[in-house]
């Protein structure tokens, strides 16, 4: 397998669904050539997903390796449902990248999000205001219970789905939705106060 680069596919069109499903089926039978072809067809898209989550090229490349190892090991679990097989592959890539992000942060304090929250600005004055707002948001996040804070940062800063958050917290999906709604209300009240 060669290193994935954004834009490897000349037409940037998604690979044909039937072809990807066929390759996944062949990978499930242990065909290395099928994995190589699947990689060639899908790596640009999966690399872009990993890069978007991780923000660093080297980390995204490492996540890609892990992603294709998981695809190799779990191809037999894929079921043709009429939905795009790319969704299944993208989910594996995204979850792998998120796992790497979590490991990299190694239970980082919410304060580590200040750089993420302070959007780049045009002027020094705007940058100072944005940094101040980011510090206020982080301070307000710190007032939330740890599970609510983790849910909000997971959903809105790490890009996790509600279902992923509910599974990680071992709570029902509706409970997670309630945590997020109430957490955002508490954040708004804290920021307004």
C-alpha positions as CSV (number, residue, x, y, z in Angstrom):
1,X,0.0,0.0,0.0
2,X,1.2,3.5,-0.8
3,X,0.8,6.6,1.2
4,X,-2.6,8.2,0.8
5,X,-2.8,11.7,-0.6
6,X,-5.8,13.9,-0.7
7,X,-7.1,14.0,-4.3
8,X,-5.5,10.7,-5.3
9,X,-8.6,9.8,-7.3
10,X,-8.5,11.9,-10.4
11,X,-12.2,12.5,-10.8
12,X,-12.8,12.9,-7.0
13,X,-16.0,10.9,-7.5
14,X,-16.8,8.3,-4.9
15,X,-15.9,4.7,-5.9
16,X,-18.7,2.6,-7.3
17,X,-20.7,1.1,-4.5
18,X,-20.9,-2.4,-6.0
19,X,-17.1,-2.5,-6.5
20,X,-16.4,-1.5,-2.9
21,X,-18.9,-4.1,-1.6
22,X,-17.2,-6.7,-3.8
23,X,-13.8,-5.8,-2.5
24,X,-14.9,-5.8,1.1
25,X,-16.3,-9.3,0.5
26,X,-13.0,-10.5,-1.0
27,X,-11.1,-8.9,1.9
28,X,-13.3,-10.9,4.3
29,X,-12.0,-14.0,2.5
30,X,-8.4,-12.9,3.2
31,X,-7.5,-11.6,-0.3
32,X,-4.6,-9.2,0.1
33,X,-4.9,-8.0,-3.5
34,X,-8.5,-7.0,-2.7
35,X,-7.3,-5.0,0.3
36,X,-4.8,-3.3,-1.9
37,X,-7.4,-2.4,-4.5
38,X,-9.8,-1.2,-1.8
39,X,-7.1,1.0,-0.4
40,X,-6.4,2.5,-3.8
41,X,-10.1,3.2,-4.2
42,X,-10.9,4.6,-0.8
43,X,-7.7,5.8,0.9
44,X,-8.0,9.5,-0.3
45,X,-11.5,9.8,1.3
46,X,-10.6,8.0,4.5
47,X,-7.4,10.0,4.8
48,X,-9.3,13.2,4.6
49,X,-11.7,12.0,7.3
50,X,-8.7,11.1,9.6
51,X,-6.9,14.3,8.8
52,X,-10.0,16.4,9.6
53,X,-10.4,14.7,13.1
54,X,-6.7,14.7,14.0
55,X,-5.5,17.8,12.3
56,X,-1.9,16.4,11.8
57,X,-0.8,14.6,8.7
58,X,1.5,12.2,10.5
59,X,-1.2,11.2,13.0
60,X,-3.7,10.8,10.1
61,X,-1.3,8.5,8.3
62,X,-0.8,6.4,11.4
63,X,-4.6,6.3,11.9
64,X,-5.0,5.2,8.2
65,X,-2.7,2.2,8.9
66,X,-4.9,1.2,11.9
67,X,-8.0,1.8,9.9
68,X,-7.0,-0.7,7.2
69,X,-5.9,-3.2,9.8
70,X,-9.4,-3.0,11.3
71,X,-11.0,-3.3,7.8
72,X,-8.9,-6.4,7.2
73,X,-9.9,-7.9,10.5
74,X,-13.6,-6.9,10.4
75,X,-14.5,-7.2,6.7
76,X,-16.5,-10.3,7.5
77,X,-18.8,-8.2,9.7
78,X,-19.9,-5.9,6.8
79,X,-23.4,-6.5,5.7
80,X,-24.9,-5.3,2.4
81,X,-27.8,-3.1,3.5
82,X,-28.4,-0.9,0.5
83,X,-26.5,1.9,2.1
84,X,-23.1,3.0,0.9
85,X,-20.3,0.8,1.9
86,X,-18.2,4.0,2.1
87,X,-20.3,4.9,5.2
88,X,-19.1,1.7,6.9
89,X,-15.5,2.5,5.9
90,X,-15.7,6.1,6.9
91,X,-17.1,5.1,10.3
92,X,-14.1,2.9,10.9
93,X,-11.7,5.6,9.8
94,X,-13.5,8.3,11.9
95,X,-13.7,6.1,15.0
96,X,-10.0,5.1,14.7
97,X,-9.0,8.7,14.4
98,X,-11.1,9.7,17.4
99,X,-9.5,6.8,19.4
100,X,-6.1,8.2,18.5
101,X,-7.2,11.7,19.4
102,X,-8.3,10.5,22.8
103,X,-5.1,8.6,23.4
104,X,-3.1,11.6,22.4
105,X,-5.0,13.8,24.8
106,X,-4.6,11.1,27.5
107,X,-7.4,12.5,29.6
108,X,-6.4,16.1,28.9
109,X,-7.9,18.9,30.9
110,X,-10.7,20.8,29.2
111,X,-8.3,23.8,29.2
112,X,-6.5,22.2,26.3
113,X,-9.5,23.2,24.1
114,X,-8.7,26.9,24.4
115,X,-6.7,26.9,21.1
116,X,-9.6,25.1,19.4
117,X,-12.2,27.5,20.7
118,X,-10.3,30.7,19.9
119,X,-10.9,31.1,16.2
120,X,-8.3,32.8,14.2
121,X,-9.0,36.5,13.7
122,X,-7.9,39.2,11.4
123,X,-6.7,41.7,14.0
124,X,-4.9,41.5,17.3
125,X,-7.9,43.0,19.0
126,X,-10.2,40.3,17.6
127,X,-7.7,37.6,18.5
128,X,-7.6,38.9,22.1
129,X,-11.4,39.0,22.4
130,X,-11.7,35.4,20.9
131,X,-9.1,34.1,23.3
132,X,-10.9,35.8,26.2
133,X,-14.2,34.2,25.1
134,X,-12.5,30.8,24.8
135,X,-11.1,31.1,28.4
136,X,-14.7,32.0,29.6
137,X,-16.1,28.9,27.7
138,X,-13.4,26.7,29.2
139,X,-14.1,28.1,32.7
140,X,-17.9,27.5,32.2
141,X,-17.2,23.9,30.9
142,X,-15.2,23.3,34.1
143,X,-18.3,24.1,36.2
144,X,-20.2,21.2,34.6
145,X,-20.1,17.6,36.0
146,X,-17.4,15.6,34.4
147,X,-19.7,13.4,32.4
148,X,-21.6,16.4,31.0
149,X,-18.4,18.2,30.1
150,X,-17.1,15.1,28.4
151,X,-20.3,14.8,26.4
152,X,-20.3,18.4,25.2
153,X,-16.6,18.4,24.3
154,X,-17.0,15.1,22.6
155,X,-20.0,16.2,20.5
156,X,-19.0,19.8,19.7
157,X,-15.2,19.8,19.7
158,X,-14.3,16.2,18.8
159,X,-17.2,15.6,16.4
160,X,-18.6,12.5,18.0
161,X,-22.2,11.5,17.3
162,X,-24.8,11.3,20.1
163,X,-24.9,7.5,19.6
164,X,-21.1,7.2,20.1
165,X,-21.2,9.4,23.2
166,X,-24.1,7.4,24.7
167,X,-22.3,4.2,24.1
168,X,-19.0,5.5,25.6
169,X,-20.9,6.8,28.7
170,X,-23.0,3.6,28.9
171,X,-26.3,5.6,29.0
172,X,-29.4,5.5,26.7
173,X,-29.3,7.8,23.7
174,X,-32.2,10.0,25.1
175,X,-30.2,10.5,28.3
176,X,-27.2,11.7,26.3
177,X,-29.4,14.1,24.3
178,X,-30.8,15.4,27.7
179,X,-27.2,15.8,29.0
180,X,-26.2,17.8,26.0
181,X,-29.3,20.0,26.0
182,X,-29.0,20.8,29.7
183,X,-25.2,21.2,29.4
184,X,-25.6,23.7,26.7
185,X,-28.3,25.6,28.6
186,X,-25.9,25.7,31.7
187,X,-23.1,26.9,29.4
188,X,-25.3,29.7,28.0
189,X,-26.3,30.8,31.5
190,X,-22.7,30.8,32.7
191,X,-21.6,32.8,29.7
192,X,-24.4,35.3,30.1
193,X,-23.8,35.6,33.9
